[in-house]
Amino acid sequence: MEPNSRYAVGIDLGTTNCVLSYVDHQTAAPAPQLFAIPQLIAPGEVAALPSLPSFIYLPEAGEVSPEQLRLPWHSKTNTPDSAIGVMARVLAAKTPDKVVASAKSWLCSERIDRHAPCLPATAPAQARKISPVAAVQMILEHLRDAWNNAMAGKDKTARLEEQDLVITVPASFDAVARDLTVEAAKAAGLTFTLLEEPQAAFYAWLANQGDAWRKSVTAGDVVLVCDIGGGTTDFSLIAVADIDGDLGLQRIAVGDHTLLGGDNMDLTLAYAMAEKINREQGIRLDAHQLTGLTHACRQAKEAIGNGATGPQALTILGRGSGLVGGTITTTVSDEELRQALLEGFFPACEITAKTQTAQRGGLRTFALDYAADPGFTRHLAQFLDRHSFKDSDGAPILPSLILFNGGVTKAPLFRERLLDILQSWKADDATVTVLEQPDSELAVAQGAAWLAHIKRTGGVRIKAGSARSYYLGIESPMPAVPGFPPPMDALCVVNFGMEEGSAADIPEHGLALVIGEPTAFRFFTSTTRQQDAIGDRLQDDLSQLTELPALNVTLPLEDDDEKSAGQLVPITLRTVLTDIGTLQVWCDETPGKRTWQLEFNLRD
């Protein structure tokens, strides 16, 4: 917390849109306010809008005049060479190989080097490219500069770097993705804490309700936060408990990271419209045109979801000469959108349904690793069956309340379908009550700002430690046996519910650390093993754990004596879950004074 800051600020670092909200500590009745974000909406045309589309336009040198990319905070000597926001989103439909999209989702992709310049994914080798980490940093820098220009001016104490700042991430982000988000935000010069997006949405609801929130819930209630955004789907369960005669809140479960959201729906609608164009106009779109059509379909989907009536026009650029050399147009109606999206993404299913898997081809287009099953309802069923309390018959006790969040659930068509299916799963016919949120697309930023405010002033907080248990692989020595690797145990180093900002010594003896030569540290995680304690050691069957990317490091020697490379150093372990939600494991020499730190940003 910044001791003298005037503002509490929340940033929703969204896959599709970013939002910035703030609370003025000095007002008599503090409440989250929306910050209108200046951005280019066309070359040379600036407007301040409620959200900043998470798109980055990277023109080639000389393609656009610097004056046409200039924003209010750019000086004459500070020549911009990119555009972020509405203009970039519009250009994504016309020149997709020059626009970076879904940078936050790329932070989760362990299949790529997230520090390497690889975006836009469809751009040719010689084109301008940036890394996912750099893309997130650029977006945060835009938000920082916009705030400082509009809210701070010459008052250095009002700069964003000096405020109480909370940045949101998906609840399902693993430690690597969190760490990369932290890296990008620190590179942008920001001091902050992280907050899970579903919790932020719930904080927004609390801020809107005031003291009346206790009238909407009772002890024993479980709230499902259903957050379906542009690129990810997040499910969380928050329990309402009686704590010494007062109501309290506890986040009890989060789902796995699922790259499934509005982006998938846009692509599906684009394929349907591409078939329509081929059928009616005899034009078969190539991959470049399909990318442009996907962006156009996103705009049409959002328009229909927000209540627009009548067919929505779709326009893409042709290729070559003749008819295909000009523009190609078609329309999508409300009925066509229903046929393309409703049954595919919101199918009726039982609470026992499991997500479908499919074998993937070895040679694929360079793209995000989307979920194999597009059914939001099947993902929800699997989450609730896995994480809900069970009755005497073993059936899940389903949540009694639901809070919708994210752009997808803003559309009544999809929201009502989800609610109907959730209601059909309840054996007792009790009504699932919707906790109304004024604007789900703005709620995450507003909730983050509210948390930043009440951390200073006091207020109801959601208890939320680690949403996962984490384990460190311990290799046991054994004689070489062909075809059989050395046995691997899993040592619990962070238990489910461990509070952020806390540390723990691990009661495990007889461990040795290899230093001075390349080694691999294997990490595992679980969202279901909630009873394991720090220091518990799992042997033989690790099937309930998910393995994370290994940490490949060379731990340093005390001197340059190469003869010491590969030596074994007796150690004890301690673990730290930082205030920003990242994991550190410290290896302390025993006896001795040396110590080595393991964390995800040490990976090569």
N, C-alpha and C positions, 0 to 999 in steps of 0.2 A: 504494500500500500504506500502511495505517495503521501506523506504526512500533511502537506500544505496544498494539495491539489484542490481545484474548485470543482472539477467534473469527475463523475464516474462514467466510463465509456465502455460500451459493448460493441464488438465487431462480430458479425455473422459472416465468416469467411466461406461463402457458399460455393458449391460446384457450378451453379448456373448464375446466381446473383449474390452480390455482397450488400450488406446493410450495416449502417452505423447508427447507433442510438446512444443517448447520453442522459444523465441525471445531473442537474445542477445542485450541488450540496448546499448552496446558499439560499435557495428558494424556500419559502414558508411551507409549501406543499409539494415536496419533491415527487416527480413522476417521470417515467421514461419519455424522452422527446426524440423525434426522428431528425436526423441530420440529412439535409438534402445534399447530395454529392455532385459537385460540378464535374462535367465530363463532355467529351465531344459527341454530338449526335449526328454531325455531318462535318465534312472538311471545313474548318474555320468557324464552326457554329457550336457554341458552348451552352449547355443548360444544366441546371441543378435538379436532380431527380431523386426519388425516394430510394432507389437502389442502383448499384453499379453492376451491370452485367459482367460476369467473369470471363471476358473475352479480350484477347490482346492481338491487335493488328500489327504485323511486322512488315511494313513496306520495304521494298528494295531501295537502294540509294537513288535519289533523284525521281522516284515515282510520285511522291507527294511533297509539296513545298513545306518546309519546316513551319512556316507561318500558319499553314492549315492544320498543323498538329499542336499548335501552341495553346497552353492552358493559362489561366490567370496567374499562376505561381511561377511560370517559366520566365526567366530573364532573357534578354536578347543574346546573351552569351551562352545560355543554357539551351541548346538546340534539341528539341525532342525528336526522336526517331521511331516512335510507336504511339499507338492509341489504345486506350482501355475503356470499355463501356459500350454504350449503345452503338456508336459508329462501328466499332469492331464487330459487334454482333450482327449488324446489318451486312457488313462486308463478308461475313462468314458464309452467307448464302451465295455470294458471287465469286469470291476468291478464297475457298476454304483452305487452300494450301499456304495461305499467308496469315491465318488466324489461329491462335492457340485457344483451345477450349478445354474445359474439364480438368484444369491443372491440378486441382485438389485430389481428384480421383487418381491421377497419375502418381501422386505421392504414395499411394497404397500399393502400387504395382511392383512386386518384388522381382518381376521378370526383366526389369530394365535397370540401368544405372541412373538413378534419379538426379544425379548431379551432371549428367552428360546432356549436351544440347541435342534433343531428339524431338522437340515439338516446334511446329505442327507435325503430327505424325505422318500426314499425307504429303508433306512438302518434299520436293526433289532434293538430292544430296547437296547441291550447290546453293540452295536457298538459305535464308536466315533462319536460324533455329536457336532455341533457348532450352534450358533444362526445366523440369517441373519445379524444382526448388527456386530457381531464378524467377519463374513465372509467378509463383505465390509471393515472392519478395516484391516484384514489380507491382502487384495488385495492392499489397499492404502499403507500399510507398506512395501510391496514388491516393489512398485513403488518408495517410498521414499528411501529405502535402495539401490535400483539399481541406482537411480540418484546420491545419495551421494557417492557411491563407484566410479562411472564412471566420474562424473562431478565435484565433490567437493574434494574428497580425503582428504587431511589434511587441506584444506582451509575451515574453519568453516563458513565463510561468503558466500560460494557458496552452502551450504547445502539447500535442498529443503525447509526446515522450514523457511529459511531466504529470500525466493524469493517472487515476486509478483505472487500469485497462484490463478487460477480460476478453479473450479471443476464444471463440467456440470451435470445437472439432466434433466429428461424429463420435458417438459413444463407442462405436465399434472400431475406431482407429486403434491399431496395435501400437506398441511402443516405438517401432521404427517410424511410422507415419507421424506420430506425435512429435518425435524428436526432430524430424525434418521440418515440421511446421514451426517448431521452436527456433530452429536454425534460420529459417526464412524471416521470421519476425524479429529476431535479434539482429540480423543483417540489415533490416529496415530501421534499426535504432530504437526499437520499442521495448519497454519493460511491462510485463503482463503476467497474468495467470491464465490457464486453460480451463475450459468448462465444456462438458458434454452437451451437445445440441438439444437432446430431449429434455435434459434438466433445465437448460436455458428457456425452452418453451414453457416449462412448468413454472419457472420463476416469473415469466411474463404474465401467466394466468394469476399468480399470487399478487403481483403488483396491481393488476387490474381489479382484483377482488377486494384488496385491502383486508380489513379485519373480518369481512364477511366470508372469507374462504372456508372458515370452520363450519359454516352453515351448509356448505355444499358437499361436505364429506363427513364420514363418521369413522370411528376407530374400527379397524378390520377391513376397510375398503382397500382395494388394490386398483391403482390407476394404470391403464395402458397408455403410454405415449407412443403414438403411431406417427412416425416422422418419415414421409416419403418425399424426397427432394428431387433435384434434377439428376443427380448421379448416384445417390446412395439411398438405401432404406435402413432406418434405425428403429428398433423396437426396444423400449425400456419399460420396466415395471417399477412403480413407486408405491410403497405400502404406507397406509395411514395407521399410526399406532397411538395408543394411550400411554403417555409418558408422564407419570406422577400427576395424573389428573388433567393433563393438557395434551392436545393433539400434536404429534410430531410426524415427520416424513423421513422415509428411508428408501433409497434406491436399492432394490433387491436383485435386479437382473438386467442385463443388456444382451442384445443379440449379436450374432457374428457379423463381421463386416460383409455387406452385400452390395456389390456394384450393380444395382438395379434401381432404376428410377425413371424420371421423365425422359431422360436421354434415350433409354431403350424404347419407350413409347414413340418418340419422334422417329426413330429409325424404322420401326414397324410400320408406322403410318406412311413413311416415305416409300417403302417397298410396295405398299398397296397402291399408292398414287403413281409410282413408276409403272406398275402393271397397267393401270388405267390409261396412262399416256401412250404406252405401247399398243394397247388394244384400240384406243380411239383415234390416235394420231399416227400410228405406225412408226413411232420413234423409240428406239431402245437407248436408254440413258447409260452413259459410261460411269465409272467410279467417281470421277470428279463431279459430274452433274448430280449424281445421287447424293453426294455430300452436301452440295448446295440445296438440293430438294429437302434434305433432312432438316436443315436450318429453317427453311420456309415452312415446313410442316410444324416445327416447334412453335412458330409464331401463330399459325392457324389454330393449333391445339390450345394454346393459352387464350386466344381470343374467344374460342367457343366455350372453354372452361370458365371464362369470366362472364359468360352470359350473352355473347354476341349471337345474333340470329342471322340466318341466311348463309349461303355458300361463301367460303373464304377463298380468295384468289391465291394461287401458288404460281410464282414466276421464277424461272431459272434461266441461266444463260446457255445458249446452244454452243456447239463446237463445229468448226469448219465453215463450209459455205452453204448457200441455199437456205432452206427453212431452218435447218439445224444450226446454221450460223447465227440466226437471230435469237430472240427470246422464245422460250417455250412456256405456255401457260395452261393451267387447268384449275379446277376448283375442288374443294373438299367440303362436303356437307356434314351436318350434325349426325345424320344417319350413317354415313360412311365412316365417320370417326368412331361411332359406337361399334360398328361391325369389326373394325380393325383392332380396337383396343380393349373393349369391355370383356369379352370372353377369353381373350388371350392373356390378359394381365390380372383379371379379377374373376377367375373361374370359381364356381361353386364347388366346395370340397368338404370333407369331414375334418373334425379336429385331429384325427389320427393321420391325416395326409402327410406325406413326406415330400420334400423337394425332389425333383427329377434330376438325374445326372445324364451326361452324354459324353461319349468318347470324342476327344477333340483331335483334329487333324494335326499332323506334325509340321505341316507348312501352312502358315496362316498370314493374313494381312497384319501389319503392325498396328495394333489397336489395343484398347483397354480390355482387360480380362473380365468381361461381364459375367454375371451369374448365368449358369446354364439353364435354369428354370425361370421363365418370365412371370410365373404366377405369384403375385404379391400375397394372395390368400394362402397359398401353400407354405410360403415362408413364414407367414404369421402363425399358421397352425402348428408348424414344427417348433417355433419359438415358444408358444404357449404350452405345448405338450411337454417341452423339455424343462421349462423354468417355473411353471405354476405349481402351487401347492396341490396335493392330490387328496381326493376324498377316500373313504373307506374302500371303495371299489377300484381305486387306482386311477380314476378319471381326474383330469385337471380341473381345479376350481378356478373358473375364469374371472377376469377382472370385471368389476361392476361399473367402472367409469372409464371413459376414453377421452383422451385429448389429442385431437388431430393437429398435425403440423406439416409444413412443407407445401410446395406449390401444387403437387399432384392432388393432395386432399382438399385443396381449395375448391376444386370443381365439384359441384353437388353430385354429378353423375357418378364419380368414382367414390366419393365420400359415402354416399348412401348405399352403394353396393357393398363396401367394406362393413358398414354397420349392420346391414341385413345378414351377412354371412356370420359375423361375430355373434349376433343375436341367435342365429339358428344353432350355434354350438352349445348354448346354455341349456342344460338339462332342466333347470328349475323354472324356466320361462321368465325369470326376473329381467326387467328391462335394463339394457345397457344405457347408462346416462352419459350424454355428451357434455363435457366441460367446454363451454363456448369460449372461443378465442376470437377477439375482434378481427385480427388480420394475421393469419398463420404465416404469411410470407415475411412479416416484419417481427414476429414474436421472438425469434431466437436472439436477435440483437437487443431487443428491448429487455428480455430476461437477463442477458449478460450484463447490461448496464445496471439493472436493478440489483443483481448480486454484488457488483462492484460497490454499489451504494450501501447496501445493508451490511456488508463486511465492515464498514466504518461505523455506521450508525446503530447497527443491531436490527434484528428481525428474524423471522422464521427461516431456517436453513434446511436444506435436504442433506441428510447424512448420506455420504456417498464415498466410500473408499474404493479401492481397486475393484473393477468389475470382473477381474480375472485372477486366477492363481497363476503364478509363473514358476518355472522349474529350470534348474541348471543341470545339464547332463553330466553325470559322473561315470567315467570309464573305469572298469575294473581290469586289472592286469590278468592275463591268462596266456598259456603257451599257444604258439601259432597253430591253428587248426584250419586246414584248407576249407574255404567255403563258409566259415563261421566267423563273423566279426566279434571283437571283444564285447562282452555284455555291457549294457548301458543302463544305469539307474537314473532316476529323475529326482533331484533334491528340491523341495519346495523352498523358494527364496522370498516369495511374496504370496501371502494368503489372500483369499477373497475377502474384500472389505477392509484391507489395510489402508489406513487413512493417508492421504497425500501429505507430504511434509514430515513423515515419521520415518524412523529407522529401527532396525532390529538386528541383534546378533543371532547368528545361526548356530544352534548347538550340534555341530557335526565335527568330529575329530578324525584325525588320520588322513586329511586331505593334503595333496601336494600340487604345486603349480609348476608348469613347465615355462621357463623363461629363456629369452635369448635366441629363440628360433620360431619360425612360423607355426602357429597352432590354430586350432578351430575350437571354439566354445559353442556347444549346442544348447539352444534355449527352447523350451516348450511352454505352452500355455493351455489353459482350460477355462471355459465359462461354466462348466457343470460340476466340477469337483470343488464344491464350496465348503467342505468340512475339513480339507487338508490344512494342517498347521505348518508354520514356518519350521523347517527342520525335518519334516516328514520325508521319508525316502521311499519312492515307488520303485519296485523291482519287477523285472520280467515283462509284464504287460503294460506297455505305454500307449495302447490303442485309444484310450480316452483323451489323450493329449494331442494337441496340434503343434507341430514343430515349426518354429520361426526360422528365418534365415540365420545361418551360423555367423558368429563373430569371428572373422579371420584376422588375427592380430599377431604381432611379435612383441611380447612384453619385454621392456628394456632391462638390460643388465645394469648393475651399479657402476661398472667400468667398461672398457672396451676389450676386455680379455675374451677373445673368441673361444678359448678353451673352455670357458664356462657356459657356452651356448648349449642349451638343452638340459641344463641342470634342473633338478627337482627341489623346490623350496617348500618346506612344511608351512602351512597357512591355516588360518581360521577365516571364516567369511562373515561379513555383515552386509546388510542390504539397506538401501535408501530409496524411498519413493518420494520424488521431489515434489515441490509445490506446483510444478507445471505438469505433473503426471508422468514423468519419465523415470526409467528404472536404472539404478546404479547398483552394481555389486562390487564391494571392496574386498580385496584379498590381502590380509595382513600377515606378514611373516611372523612365525612363532618358533623359537624366540627371535627377536630382531625388531628393527624399526622400519624396514621397508614395507611399502604397500603399493598395490596395483589396482587400478580402477577399470572395471569392465562396463561399457555402455555401448549403445547401438551406434553412436557416431564414430566408433573406432573401426567399423568394418571397412575393408578395402573393396 
